[in-house]
Amino acid sequence: MNPHFNRRRFRLPTSAPLGAFVAALVAAFVAAGEISAQAAELQRGRTVPGSLASGDTTRYTIDADEGTFLLGAVNQLSVDVNIRVLGPDGAQLALFGGLGKGAERFAGRTAAAGTHTVEVFAAPRDGEDRGGAGGQFEIALLRHEPVATDPARLTDQIMSRFDGPASPGAAVRAWRDGRTLFSQSYGMANLAYGIPFEEDTRTNIGSTSKQFTAFAIMLQAERGLLSLDDDIRKHIPELPKFDQTIRVRHLITHTSGLREFLNLLRMTGRRTDHGDWIDRRELIEIVQRQPALQNLPGAEYNYNNTAFGLAAVIVERTSGRDFHVFMQENVFGPLGMTGTMVRPSTRHIIPHMSEGYTPGPDGYRQIGDLGGAVGAGSIYTTIADLQTWVENYANPRVGTRESIDEMMTSFVLSDGEETGYGYGLSVDEQGGLKRVSHGGADVAHRSMLVYFPEINAGLTAQSNHAQFNSGVAYELAAAFFKDDLKEEEAPTADAGEFDPATYDAEDFDEFVGRYAVDVAPDFILTFTREGDTFHTQATGQQRLEIVPTSDSTFRLLAVEASVTFLRGEDGEVEGLTMHQNGDNHATRLEGEEAEAWAPDADELADFAGRFFSEEVETFYDIVLEDGELALHHRRLDRATLTPGEEDHFSGGSFSFLFERDRNGQVIGFYLSNGRTRDVRFARVP
C-alpha cells in the first residue's frame, strides 16, 4: 500500500468509533517498578507461584528459537497484573492486561532466537502512574512450539489465546470455489451459562453489516424504486435542505458530509460503553439539528455510521417493510442464510447468540450492543452464512452481476481521487490480488470478512472478545491462499536484517520536530532525541520511546505501532505515516507552526468558563485547576486540556478550537471528535 496519503483519502479504521492509532496512543503505558530477585525460567507445563508488592516487577525467562510460538497464562489469585513480553534485545514485543481476575493469557511469535523475558507487574489503579496493590499469582507456559506452516495449525495457535472454558471465543472459516477449507470455533459464546462458541453461533458482525445495507439499496435500485442519484430528501423529506445535495450514493460511500452519530453523542455525555440507550429515530433528529455539512457531498471520505442508518431508512421507505423484515424476505431467506438476522434493537432476542465481553477489573463484563445501529451494524450471523453470502458475490442468485461489481469498485471523489471504498466494502490489494473486505466492531464483538474475487476465495474471523484483533484475518488469508498471493515486501530500507546498533543517533536529528495528524490537525506528534534515545509524544499523552528498524522506520516500544518518515522530491522530510491497524498520515509543521504554544496561567484563564452548544444541547465547564485547564461534564470523565497550536487544545478524545471576538475575548469553541467536526459551543455569560 502506498504510504503517501492525501488528507481526503485518509480512512479511519472501519472497526471502531475512533482511529485505532489515536486510541493506542491515548492508552497510557505504565512503566514497571522495582525488579524482583533472580528471574526464573519458565518451562512448558510447569506452574510457578509468584507474588508482587506494589510497584514491583517479577521477571521470567523463556529460551526460544526464531519462529517459535509461545502461549502462557497468569492466574490472578489476589492481584491484578499486566504482562509485558520482551525480546532478546530487551525491546518490548507485546503488552497484555485489562482482566482483573482469573487467567490472563499472553501469546506471541518470536522474531529472533535467544532469551525472551516475561515481566509481570501489578496493574495501576485509576489515578496511579505506578503499579497497583500487590498480591499472589501463578504463571504457566502452556505452549512452546515452532510457528506452524500449515494454515489450519497456524489458526489454532493464533486463536489459542481466546480458547478454553473461561474465555470469550472466536470462529474462523476459509473457503474457495464453494469448498470449505477450514471451519473452527474457540472459547465460549456465553460465560454465564457455559455455552461454547460454535460454528453455528450467531455473532454480531458490527460494521461488516454495511455491505448488506448497500446491497439492499442496490436491490431497490434494480427494481426502479430508487436511483443512486436521488436526493435523499426525496425519500426522507423531513431532513433539512443543505446548501448542497446529498445523494443516495453518498450515503453508502461515506462521502455525505453528515455528522457521525456515535462520535456526536459522545460529546453529549452519552456513554455507549455504559450501555446508554440510542434510538434509531435519533439519527434523523441529529441531521435535522446539523447547521451545515462537514464537507461537500462526494468530495471527502469520512467514515459515517449516520449515513448507513439513513440508507436503511430509505430501504424501508421504498419497500414499505421494516428493514429487518426486508432483509429476511429479500436477502437472507432467498440465499438460505438461516442463521442470519438483523437485530432491530438491543432489546430484541437473538436465538443462539454470542454475548459480547470486555475485560474489567473484576473479570469479564457483559456489555451488550450499540443502540441505533441498524443499517450501520446490528446483523447477527454465522461463519457458514458469511461463506454463503460471499458465494453470491461470485455467482449471483440474488442481485445482479452489475450491482455487485459496482459495490466492489472504489468510489471516485469529485477531484478524481479514489477512496479505496466502494458501496459498503473496502477495496484494495493484498499480495498482488484485488481484496474486498470489511471489518466490524460493536461494543465488544469483532469481525472481519475478506474476499479475493480473482481466485474466488474468502475468509472470515469473528469474536465476542473486545481485545480480539480482527485484522488477523488478513494474515490467515495469506496463509490459506499463499500459493496465489505474492509475498509482501518487508518495510525496511534494504533486503538484509537491520541492526539498530549500527544506526547513528545523530541521523535522527532530521526527523526531530512536530507533525500534525491529517485527520485531526490539532493532534500533534512530537519527535525528540536525548543522546542515543529517541521519543515520540502525542498531544496530551506521555512520551514513548521508539527504536529504529531501518534508516527511516521506527517501532514504538509501548504500543504495537511503527512510524515511517517520508521525504519529498527534494529529499527533505515532509511527513510521516503511523502504522497501527491502518496507515495514518501526518504532515510536518514548519516555521512558526513548528514551535509549541506554551500559554501561562494568566493566558489559560481566558479560556475558563461555562459553554453551551445549541446543536447538541450540552453544557461544558472548563476550569483552571493547578495551572492547567480541565474539562468537566457530569457524564464524562474529567480531562486535562493540553495546548496545541495557539487557541487549540485537546483532551478527553476531543479537539477544541477556541473562537475570539474582534477584541480578542474568548467567546466559544468548535469541538471535534474524529468523524464529527466543528460542533460549536458558545460561552455562557
C-alpha positions as CSV (number, residue, x, y, z in Angstrom):
1,M,0.0,0.0,0.0
2,N,1.4,3.4,-1.0
3,P,2.5,5.3,2.2
4,H,1.8,8.7,0.7
5,F,-1.8,9.6,1.6
6,N,-3.8,12.6,0.5
7,R,-5.6,14.1,3.5
8,R,-9.0,13.5,1.9
9,R,-8.2,9.9,1.2
10,F,-7.3,9.0,4.8
11,R,-9.8,6.5,6.1
12,L,-10.4,5.8,9.8
13,P,-10.5,2.1,10.5
14,T,-13.9,0.7,10.0
15,S,-14.0,-1.3,13.1
16,A,-14.1,1.4,15.7
17,P,-15.6,4.8,16.5
18,L,-12.1,6.3,16.9
19,G,-9.0,5.6,14.9
20,A,-7.0,2.7,16.3
21,F,-3.8,4.7,16.2
22,V,-5.2,7.5,18.4
23,A,-6.7,5.0,20.7
24,A,-3.4,3.2,21.1
25,L,-1.5,6.4,22.0
26,V,-4.3,7.6,24.3
27,A,-3.9,4.4,26.3
28,A,-1.3,5.1,29.0
29,F,1.7,2.8,29.2
30,V,2.8,2.2,32.8
31,A,6.5,1.6,33.3
32,A,7.3,-1.3,35.5
33,G,8.6,-0.7,39.0
34,E,11.3,-2.3,41.0
35,I,12.6,-5.7,39.6
36,S,12.3,-8.7,41.9
37,A,15.2,-11.0,42.5
38,Q,16.7,-13.5,40.0
39,A,14.5,-14.2,37.0
40,A,13.1,-17.7,36.9
41,E,12.9,-19.8,33.8
42,L,9.5,-20.8,32.5
43,Q,9.2,-24.3,31.3
44,R,6.2,-25.8,29.4
45,G,3.7,-27.5,31.6
46,R,5.1,-26.2,34.9
47,T,3.1,-23.8,37.1
48,V,5.2,-21.3,39.0
49,P,3.7,-19.4,42.0
50,G,4.6,-15.8,42.4
51,S,3.8,-12.7,44.4
52,L,4.0,-8.9,43.9
53,A,4.3,-6.0,46.2
54,S,3.0,-2.6,45.0
55,G,5.4,-1.2,42.4
56,D,7.4,-4.4,41.9
57,T,8.0,-6.4,38.8
58,T,8.7,-10.1,38.6
59,R,10.6,-11.4,35.6
60,Y,10.7,-14.8,34.0
61,T,12.7,-16.1,31.0
62,I,11.9,-18.3,28.1
63,D,14.6,-19.6,25.8
64,A,13.2,-19.8,22.3
65,D,14.4,-20.1,18.7
66,E,13.4,-17.8,16.0
67,G,9.9,-18.6,14.7
68,T,8.6,-20.0,18.0
69,F,5.0,-19.8,19.1
70,L,4.5,-19.1,22.9
71,L,1.3,-19.2,24.9
72,G,1.2,-18.6,28.6
73,A,-1.2,-17.6,31.3
74,V,-1.1,-15.8,34.6
75,N,-3.7,-16.8,37.1
76,Q,-4.5,-13.7,39.1
77,L,-5.2,-15.1,42.5
78,S,-5.2,-11.9,44.5
79,V,-3.6,-9.3,42.3
80,D,-4.5,-7.6,39.0
81,V,-1.4,-7.8,36.7
82,N,-0.1,-6.5,33.4
83,I,2.2,-8.7,31.4
84,R,5.0,-7.4,29.2
85,V,7.0,-9.6,26.8
86,L,10.5,-8.5,25.8
87,G,12.7,-9.9,23.0
88,P,16.3,-11.0,23.4
89,D,17.4,-7.3,22.8
90,G,15.2,-6.1,25.6
91,A,12.7,-4.4,23.2
92,Q,9.0,-4.8,24.1
93,L,7.2,-7.2,21.8
94,A,3.7,-7.2,23.4
95,L,1.8,-5.9,26.4
96,F,-1.2,-7.7,27.9
97,G,-3.7,-6.6,30.6
98,G,-7.2,-5.5,31.4
99,L,-8.6,-8.6,33.0
100,G,-8.5,-8.0,36.8
101,K,-9.4,-11.5,38.0
102,G,-8.8,-15.0,36.7
103,A,-6.5,-16.3,34.0
104,E,-4.9,-13.5,31.8
105,R,-3.4,-15.2,28.7
106,F,-0.4,-13.9,26.7
107,A,0.9,-15.1,23.4
108,G,3.3,-14.3,20.6
109,R,5.7,-15.4,18.0
110,T,9.4,-14.9,18.3
111,A,11.3,-12.9,15.6
112,A,14.8,-13.8,16.9
113,A,16.5,-16.6,18.8
114,G,17.6,-16.1,22.4
115,T,16.3,-15.5,25.9
116,H,12.9,-13.8,26.0
117,T,11.6,-12.1,29.1
118,V,8.1,-12.0,30.6
119,E,7.6,-9.2,33.1
120,V,4.6,-9.4,35.5
121,F,3.7,-6.2,37.4
122,A,0.6,-5.0,39.3
123,A,-1.8,-3.1,37.1
124,P,-2.2,0.5,38.1
125,R,-5.5,1.7,39.6
126,D,-7.3,4.8,38.5
127,G,-5.2,7.9,39.1
128,E,-2.0,6.0,39.7
129,D,1.1,6.1,37.4
130,R,2.8,3.1,39.0
131,G,1.7,-0.4,39.9
132,G,-1.4,-1.0,42.0
133,A,-1.8,-3.2,45.0
134,G,0.2,-6.4,45.3
135,G,-0.8,-10.0,45.8
136,Q,-0.4,-13.6,44.7
137,F,-0.5,-15.1,41.2
138,E,0.5,-18.2,39.3
139,I,2.2,-18.3,35.9
140,A,2.5,-21.1,33.4
141,L,3.9,-21.6,29.9
142,L,1.2,-23.6,28.1
143,R,2.7,-23.9,24.6
144,H,6.3,-23.7,23.3
145,E,6.5,-24.9,19.7
146,P,7.5,-23.9,16.2
147,V,5.2,-21.4,14.4
148,A,3.0,-23.6,12.2
149,T,3.4,-23.6,8.5
150,D,0.1,-25.4,8.0
151,P,-2.6,-22.8,7.9
152,A,-5.1,-24.8,10.0
153,R,-2.5,-25.3,12.8
154,L,-1.4,-21.7,12.5
155,T,-5.0,-20.6,13.0
156,D,-5.3,-22.8,16.1
157,Q,-2.1,-21.2,17.5
158,I,-3.3,-17.7,16.9
159,M,-6.8,-18.4,18.3
160,S,-5.5,-20.2,21.4
161,R,-5.5,-17.0,23.4
162,F,-9.3,-16.9,23.0
163,D,-9.9,-20.6,23.7
164,G,-11.0,-22.6,26.7
165,P,-14.0,-22.6,29.1
166,A,-13.0,-19.3,30.8
167,S,-12.6,-17.0,27.8
168,P,-14.9,-15.3,25.3
169,G,-14.3,-17.1,22.0
170,A,-13.8,-16.8,18.3
171,A,-14.5,-18.5,15.0
172,V,-12.7,-18.7,11.7
173,R,-13.8,-20.1,8.3
174,A,-11.9,-20.2,5.0
175,W,-13.3,-21.3,1.6
176,R,-12.5,-21.4,-2.1
177,D,-14.7,-22.1,-5.2
178,G,-17.6,-23.1,-3.0
179,R,-15.5,-25.6,-1.0
180,T,-14.9,-25.0,2.8
181,L,-11.1,-25.3,3.5
182,F,-11.3,-24.7,7.3
183,S,-14.0,-24.0,9.9
184,Q,-13.4,-24.0,13.6
185,S,-14.7,-22.2,16.7
186,Y,-12.9,-21.5,20.0
187,G,-13.8,-20.4,23.6
188,M,-17.2,-19.5,24.9
189,A,-20.3,-17.8,23.4
190,N,-21.8,-17.2,26.9
191,L,-19.7,-17.3,30.1
192,A,-22.7,-17.0,32.4
193,Y,-24.3,-20.3,31.2
194,G,-21.1,-22.1,30.0
195,I,-22.2,-22.2,26.3
196,P,-19.4,-22.8,23.9
197,F,-18.8,-20.7,20.8
198,E,-19.8,-23.0,17.9
199,E,-19.7,-22.7,14.2
200,D,-23.4,-22.0,14.1
201,T,-23.3,-19.4,16.9
202,R,-24.9,-16.1,15.7
203,T,-22.4,-13.3,16.2
204,N,-22.8,-9.5,15.9
205,I,-20.6,-8.5,13.0
206,G,-20.7,-4.8,13.6
207,S,-19.8,-2.7,10.6
208,T,-19.3,-5.7,8.4
209,S,-23.0,-5.3,8.1
210,K,-22.6,-2.2,5.9
211,Q,-22.2,-4.3,2.7
212,F,-25.7,-5.8,3.4
213,T,-27.2,-2.4,3.7
214,A,-25.6,-1.2,0.5
215,F,-26.7,-4.4,-1.2
216,A,-30.3,-3.7,-0.2
217,I,-30.0,-0.2,-1.7
218,M,-28.8,-1.8,-4.9
219,L,-31.7,-4.2,-5.0
220,Q,-34.2,-1.3,-4.7
221,A,-32.3,0.5,-7.5
222,E,-32.6,-2.6,-9.7
223,R,-36.3,-2.6,-9.1
224,G,-36.6,1.0,-10.1
225,L,-37.8,2.1,-6.6
226,L,-34.9,4.5,-6.2
227,S,-31.9,5.9,-8.0
228,L,-28.4,6.2,-6.5
229,D,-28.5,9.8,-7.8
230,D,-31.7,10.6,-5.9
231,D,-31.6,13.5,-3.4
232,I,-32.0,11.7,-0.1
233,R,-34.8,14.2,0.8
234,K,-36.9,12.5,-1.9
235,H,-37.2,9.5,0.4
236,I,-36.7,11.2,3.8
237,P,-38.3,14.7,3.2
238,E,-38.1,15.7,6.9
239,L,-34.3,16.0,6.5
240,P,-33.0,19.6,6.2
241,K,-32.2,21.2,2.9
242,F,-28.5,21.9,3.0
243,D,-26.7,24.2,0.5
244,Q,-25.5,21.1,-1.3
245,T,-27.5,18.0,-2.3
246,I,-26.7,14.7,-0.6
247,R,-27.5,11.8,-3.0
248,V,-28.1,8.2,-2.1
249,R,-24.7,7.0,-3.4
250,H,-23.1,9.5,-1.0
251,L,-24.6,7.6,2.0
252,I,-23.1,4.2,1.0
253,T,-19.7,5.6,0.1
254,H,-19.1,7.6,3.3
255,T,-19.0,10.9,1.4
256,S,-22.2,12.6,2.6
257,G,-20.8,15.3,4.9
258,L,-23.1,14.4,7.7
259,R,-22.1,14.2,11.4
260,E,-21.2,10.7,12.7
261,F,-23.8,10.0,15.3
262,L,-21.7,7.9,17.7
263,N,-19.0,10.5,18.0
264,L,-21.5,13.3,18.2
265,L,-23.5,11.6,21.0
266,R,-20.2,11.1,22.9
267,M,-19.9,14.9,23.0
268,T,-23.3,15.0,24.9
269,G,-22.1,12.6,27.6
270,R,-23.9,9.6,26.1
271,R,-21.8,6.6,27.2
272,T,-22.2,3.6,24.9
273,D,-19.6,1.8,27.0
274,H,-22.0,2.1,29.9
275,G,-24.9,0.7,27.9
276,D,-26.7,4.0,27.2
277,W,-29.8,3.7,25.0
278,I,-29.7,5.1,21.5
279,D,-32.9,5.0,19.4
280,R,-32.8,4.8,15.6
281,R,-35.2,7.7,15.4
282,E,-32.4,10.0,16.8
283,L,-30.5,9.8,13.5
284,I,-33.0,11.9,11.7
285,E,-33.2,14.3,14.7
286,I,-29.4,14.6,14.7
287,V,-29.3,15.5,11.0
288,Q,-32.1,18.0,11.5
289,R,-30.0,19.9,14.0
290,Q,-26.8,19.9,12.0
291,P,-26.3,23.5,10.8
292,A,-24.1,22.7,7.8
293,L,-22.4,19.8,6.1
294,Q,-18.9,18.9,7.2
295,N,-17.7,18.6,3.6
296,L,-19.2,18.9,0.1
297,P,-21.0,15.6,-0.8
298,G,-18.8,13.4,-2.9
299,A,-15.7,15.5,-2.1
300,E,-14.3,13.8,1.0
301,Y,-14.3,10.3,2.5
302,N,-15.3,10.3,6.2
303,Y,-16.4,7.0,7.6
304,N,-20.0,7.6,8.7
305,N,-22.5,5.4,10.6
306,T,-25.2,8.0,10.4
307,A,-25.3,7.7,6.6
308,F,-25.8,3.9,6.6
309,G,-28.5,4.3,9.2
310,L,-30.3,6.6,6.9
311,A,-29.7,4.2,4.0
312,A,-31.7,1.6,5.9
313,V,-34.5,4.1,6.4
314,I,-34.6,4.6,2.6
315,V,-34.9,0.9,2.1
316,E,-37.8,0.9,4.5
317,R,-39.5,3.9,2.8
318,T,-39.1,2.4,-0.7
319,S,-40.3,-1.1,0.3
320,G,-42.9,-0.5,2.9
321,R,-41.2,-3.1,5.1
322,D,-39.2,-2.8,8.3
323,F,-35.5,-3.2,7.5
324,H,-35.1,-6.5,9.4
325,V,-38.2,-7.9,7.6
326,F,-37.0,-6.7,4.2
327,M,-33.6,-8.3,4.7
328,Q,-35.2,-11.6,5.7
329,E,-37.6,-11.7,2.8
330,N,-35.3,-10.4,0.1
331,V,-31.8,-11.4,1.0
332,F,-31.3,-13.9,3.9
333,G,-34.3,-16.1,3.0
334,P,-33.7,-16.4,-0.7
335,L,-30.0,-17.2,-0.1
336,G,-30.7,-19.8,2.5
337,M,-28.9,-17.8,5.3
338,T,-30.9,-19.4,8.0
339,G,-28.5,-18.2,10.8
340,T,-28.6,-14.5,9.9
341,M,-30.9,-11.8,11.1
342,V,-31.0,-8.0,11.7
343,R,-31.4,-7.1,15.4
344,P,-33.9,-4.3,15.3
345,S,-32.9,-3.0,18.8
346,T,-30.7,-4.2,21.7
347,R,-33.8,-5.4,23.4
348,H,-34.8,-7.9,20.7
349,I,-33.9,-11.6,21.4
350,I,-31.4,-13.3,19.1
351,P,-31.6,-17.1,19.5
352,H,-28.2,-18.9,19.9
353,M,-26.3,-15.7,20.0
354,S,-22.9,-14.9,21.5
355,E,-22.7,-12.3,24.2
356,G,-20.0,-9.6,23.9
357,Y,-17.5,-9.4,26.7
358,T,-14.7,-6.9,27.6
359,P,-12.1,-7.5,30.3
360,G,-12.6,-5.5,33.5
361,P,-11.0,-5.1,36.9
362,D,-13.4,-7.7,38.4
363,G,-13.4,-10.1,35.5
364,Y,-15.1,-10.2,32.1
365,R,-18.1,-7.8,31.7
366,Q,-21.1,-8.4,29.6
367,I,-21.7,-5.0,28.0
368,G,-24.4,-5.5,25.3
369,D,-24.7,-4.0,21.8
370,L,-24.8,-0.5,20.4
371,G,-28.2,1.1,20.1
372,G,-29.4,2.8,16.9
373,A,-27.0,0.8,14.8
374,V,-29.4,-0.7,12.2
375,G,-28.0,-0.2,8.8
376,A,-24.6,0.6,10.1
377,G,-24.4,-2.7,12.0
378,S,-26.8,-4.9,14.0
379,I,-26.6,-8.0,11.9
380,Y,-26.1,-11.3,13.7
381,T,-24.8,-14.1,11.5
382,T,-22.7,-17.3,11.4
383,I,-19.4,-18.1,9.7
384,A,-21.2,-20.6,7.4
385,D,-23.8,-18.0,6.3
386,L,-21.0,-15.5,5.6
387,Q,-19.5,-18.0,3.2
388,T,-22.9,-18.4,1.6
389,W,-23.1,-14.6,1.3
390,V,-19.8,-14.2,-0.4
391,E,-20.5,-17.0,-2.8
392,N,-23.4,-14.9,-4.0
393,Y,-20.8,-12.3,-5.0
394,A,-19.1,-14.9,-7.2
395,N,-22.3,-16.4,-8.7
396,P,-25.3,-14.1,-8.0
397,R,-28.6,-15.7,-7.2
398,V,-29.9,-12.5,-5.6
399,G,-28.9,-9.2,-7.2
400,T,-27.2,-8.7,-10.5
401,R,-23.6,-9.1,-11.5
402,E,-23.5,-5.4,-12.5
403,S,-24.7,-4.3,-9.0
404,I,-22.2,-6.4,-7.2
405,D,-19.3,-5.3,-9.4
406,E,-20.3,-1.6,-8.7
407,M,-20.2,-2.3,-5.0
408,M,-16.7,-3.6,-5.4
409,T,-15.4,-0.6,-7.3
410,S,-13.6,2.1,-5.4
411,F,-15.6,5.4,-5.3
412,V,-14.1,8.3,-7.1
413,L,-14.2,11.7,-5.3
414,S,-15.2,14.9,-7.2
415,D,-11.5,15.7,-7.7
416,G,-10.7,12.3,-9.3
417,E,-9.1,10.7,-6.2
418,E,-10.2,7.2,-5.3
419,T,-11.2,6.5,-1.8
420,G,-10.4,2.8,-1.6
421,Y,-14.0,2.1,-0.6
422,G,-16.9,1.0,-2.8
423,Y,-20.5,0.6,-1.6
424,G,-20.2,-0.8,1.9
425,L,-16.9,-2.5,1.1
426,S,-13.2,-1.6,1.3
427,V,-11.4,-2.2,-1.9
428,D,-7.6,-2.6,-2.1
429,E,-4.9,-5.3,-2.8
430,Q,-3.1,-8.0,-0.9
431,G,-0.3,-10.0,-2.4
432,G,-1.0,-8.6,-5.9
433,L,-4.7,-9.7,-5.8
434,K,-7.7,-7.5,-5.5
435,R,-9.0,-7.6,-2.0
436,V,-12.6,-6.8,-1.0
437,S,-13.2,-6.7,2.8
438,H,-14.9,-5.0,5.7
439,G,-14.2,-5.1,9.4
440,G,-16.6,-4.6,12.2
441,A,-16.8,-3.8,15.9
442,D,-19.8,-3.3,18.1
443,V,-19.1,-2.6,21.8
444,A,-17.3,-5.9,22.3
445,H,-17.9,-8.1,19.2
446,R,-15.3,-8.1,16.5
447,S,-15.5,-9.2,12.9
448,M,-13.6,-9.3,9.5
449,L,-14.7,-10.6,6.2
450,V,-12.1,-10.9,3.4
451,Y,-12.8,-11.9,-0.3
452,F,-10.5,-12.2,-3.2
453,P,-12.7,-12.2,-6.3
454,E,-9.9,-13.1,-8.8
455,I,-9.4,-16.5,-7.1
456,N,-13.0,-16.8,-5.7
457,A,-11.7,-17.3,-2.2
458,G,-12.6,-15.8,1.2
459,L,-12.1,-15.9,4.9
460,T,-14.0,-14.6,7.9
461,A,-13.0,-14.2,11.6
462,Q,-15.4,-13.4,14.4
463,S,-15.1,-12.9,18.1
464,N,-17.1,-11.8,21.2
465,H,-13.9,-10.7,22.9
466,A,-13.2,-7.0,22.9
467,Q,-9.5,-7.5,22.7
468,F,-9.7,-9.6,19.6
469,N,-7.8,-8.2,16.6
470,S,-9.9,-8.9,13.6
471,G,-7.1,-7.8,11.3
472,V,-5.6,-11.2,11.8
473,A,-8.0,-12.3,9.1
474,Y,-5.6,-10.8,6.5
475,E,-2.7,-12.9,7.9
476,L,-4.8,-16.0,7.9
477,A,-5.9,-15.3,4.4
478,A,-2.2,-15.1,3.4
479,A,-1.6,-18.5,4.9
480,F,-4.6,-20.2,3.3
481,F,-4.1,-18.7,-0.1
482,K,-0.3,-18.4,-0.1
483,D,0.1,-20.1,-3.5
484,D,-1.8,-17.2,-5.1
485,L,-0.6,-14.2,-3.0
486,K,2.8,-12.7,-3.6
487,E,4.9,-12.3,-0.5
488,E,4.6,-8.8,0.9
489,E,7.8,-6.7,0.9
490,A,9.3,-6.1,4.3
491,P,9.1,-2.4,5.4
492,T,12.8,-1.9,5.7
493,A,15.3,0.1,3.7
494,D,17.2,-2.9,2.4
495,A,16.7,-6.6,2.0
496,G,19.1,-7.6,4.8
497,E,18.5,-7.6,8.5
498,F,18.7,-4.2,10.1
499,D,20.9,-3.9,13.2
500,P,19.7,-1.0,15.4
501,A,23.2,-0.8,16.9
502,T,24.5,0.4,13.5
503,Y,22.1,3.4,13.5
504,D,23.9,6.8,14.0
505,A,21.8,8.6,16.6
506,E,22.6,12.0,15.0
507,D,20.9,10.9,11.9
508,F,17.6,11.1,13.8
509,D,18.0,14.9,14.1
510,E,16.5,15.4,10.6
511,F,13.3,13.7,11.9
512,V,13.1,15.8,15.1
513,G,10.1,18.1,15.1
514,R,6.3,18.3,15.2
515,Y,3.9,16.5,12.9
516,A,0.1,17.2,12.6
517,V,-2.1,14.1,12.0
518,D,-4.1,14.9,8.8
519,V,-7.4,13.6,10.0
520,A,-7.1,15.6,13.3
521,P,-4.7,18.5,12.8
522,D,-4.8,19.5,16.4
523,F,-3.3,16.1,17.3
524,I,0.4,16.7,17.2
525,L,3.2,14.1,17.3
526,T,6.5,15.5,18.6
527,F,9.8,13.6,18.0
528,T,12.8,14.3,20.1
529,R,16.3,12.8,20.8
530,E,18.2,12.6,24.0
531,G,21.6,11.2,23.3
532,D,21.1,7.7,21.8
533,T,17.4,7.5,22.8
534,F,14.5,8.6,20.6
535,H,11.0,9.5,21.7
536,T,7.6,10.4,20.3
537,Q,4.9,12.2,22.3
538,A,1.3,12.8,21.2
539,T,-0.8,15.8,22.2
540,G,-1.9,15.2,25.8
541,Q,-0.1,11.9,26.2
542,Q,3.1,10.8,27.8
543,R,6.4,10.4,26.0
544,L,7.1,7.0,24.4
545,E,10.4,5.5,23.4
546,I,11.0,4.4,19.8
547,V,13.7,2.3,18.2
548,P,15.0,2.2,14.6
549,T,14.1,-0.7,12.3
550,S,15.7,1.0,9.2
551,D,17.2,4.4,8.3
552,S,13.6,5.8,8.1
553,T,11.3,3.5,10.1
554,F,10.9,3.2,13.8
555,R,9.0,1.0,16.2
556,L,7.2,2.2,19.4
557,L,8.0,0.1,22.4
558,A,4.9,0.8,24.4
559,V,2.3,0.1,21.8
560,E,2.1,-2.1,18.7
561,A,2.8,0.7,16.2
562,S,5.5,1.9,13.9
563,V,6.5,5.1,12.0
564,T,7.7,5.6,8.5
565,F,9.2,9.1,7.8
566,L,8.5,10.4,4.3
567,R,10.6,12.6,2.1
568,G,9.6,15.0,-0.7
569,E,11.2,15.3,-4.1
570,D,13.9,17.5,-2.7
571,G,14.9,14.8,-0.2
572,E,13.6,16.8,2.8
573,V,11.4,15.1,5.4
574,E,7.9,16.3,4.8
575,G,5.8,14.0,6.9
576,L,5.3,10.5,8.3
577,T,2.9,7.6,8.3
578,M,2.0,5.9,11.6
579,H,1.2,2.2,11.1
580,Q,-1.2,0.8,13.7
581,N,-4.2,-1.3,12.4
582,G,-4.1,1.1,9.4
583,D,-2.0,3.9,8.0
584,N,-2.3,7.4,9.4
585,H,-0.5,10.3,7.6
586,A,0.9,13.3,9.5
587,T,2.3,16.4,7.9
588,R,5.5,18.1,9.2
589,L,5.0,21.5,10.7
590,E,7.3,24.3,9.6
591,G,8.1,27.8,10.6
592,E,6.1,29.2,13.5
593,E,3.8,26.2,13.4
594,A,6.8,24.0,14.4
595,E,7.1,25.9,17.7
596,A,4.9,24.6,20.5
597,W,2.5,27.1,22.1
598,A,3.0,27.3,25.8
599,P,0.4,29.6,27.5
600,D,1.0,30.7,31.1
601,A,-1.6,30.6,33.8
602,D,-2.9,34.1,33.0
603,E,-3.4,33.2,29.4
604,L,-5.1,29.9,30.3
605,A,-7.6,31.8,32.5
606,D,-9.0,33.4,29.3
607,F,-10.4,30.0,28.3
608,A,-12.1,29.1,31.6
609,G,-15.9,29.3,31.8
610,R,-19.2,27.6,31.0
611,F,-20.1,26.9,27.4
612,F,-23.3,25.6,25.7
613,S,-24.0,24.0,22.4
614,E,-27.4,24.6,20.8
615,E,-26.8,21.8,18.4
616,V,-26.3,19.0,21.0
617,E,-28.0,20.8,23.9
618,T,-25.0,20.3,26.2
619,F,-23.0,22.3,28.7
620,Y,-19.3,22.1,29.3
621,D,-17.4,23.6,32.2
622,I,-13.7,24.5,31.5
623,V,-11.9,25.2,34.8
624,L,-8.4,26.4,35.6
625,E,-7.0,23.9,38.1
626,D,-3.4,23.8,39.4
627,G,-2.2,25.7,36.5
628,E,-3.9,23.7,33.8
629,L,-7.3,23.7,32.1
630,A,-9.7,20.8,32.8
631,L,-12.9,19.8,31.2
632,H,-15.8,19.0,33.5
633,H,-19.1,17.3,32.4
634,R,-21.4,15.3,34.7
635,R,-21.3,12.2,32.5
636,L,-17.7,12.5,31.1
637,D,-14.5,11.8,32.9
638,R,-12.5,14.8,33.9
639,A,-10.0,15.6,31.2
640,T,-6.9,17.8,31.1
641,L,-6.8,20.1,28.1
642,T,-3.3,20.2,26.6
643,P,-2.3,23.1,24.4
644,G,-1.5,22.5,20.7
645,E,-1.4,25.4,18.2
646,E,-2.4,28.8,19.5
647,D,-6.0,28.6,20.8
648,H,-6.1,24.9,20.1
649,F,-6.4,22.3,22.9
650,S,-7.0,18.6,23.1
651,G,-8.2,16.2,25.8
652,G,-10.8,13.6,26.6
653,S,-10.6,12.4,23.0
654,F,-11.8,15.8,21.8
655,S,-10.1,18.7,19.9
656,F,-11.0,22.3,20.9
657,L,-10.6,25.3,18.6
658,F,-11.4,28.4,20.6
659,E,-13.1,31.4,19.0
660,R,-12.3,35.1,19.9
661,D,-14.2,38.2,19.0
662,R,-12.6,41.3,17.4
663,N,-11.4,42.4,20.9
664,G,-9.6,39.1,21.5
665,Q,-12.1,37.8,24.0
666,V,-12.8,34.1,24.0
667,I,-16.5,33.7,23.1
668,G,-16.7,30.0,22.3
669,F,-15.1,27.0,20.8
670,Y,-15.5,24.4,18.0
671,L,-15.4,20.8,19.2
672,S,-14.2,17.9,17.0
673,N,-14.1,14.2,17.8
674,G,-12.7,12.2,14.8
675,R,-15.5,11.8,12.4
676,T,-17.6,14.6,13.8
677,R,-16.2,18.1,13.4
678,D,-16.7,21.7,14.4
679,V,-19.7,21.5,16.8
680,R,-20.0,25.0,18.2
681,F,-20.2,25.8,21.9
682,A,-20.8,29.4,22.9
683,R,-19.6,31.0,26.2
684,V,-22.5,31.4,28.7
685,P,-22.5,34.9,30.1
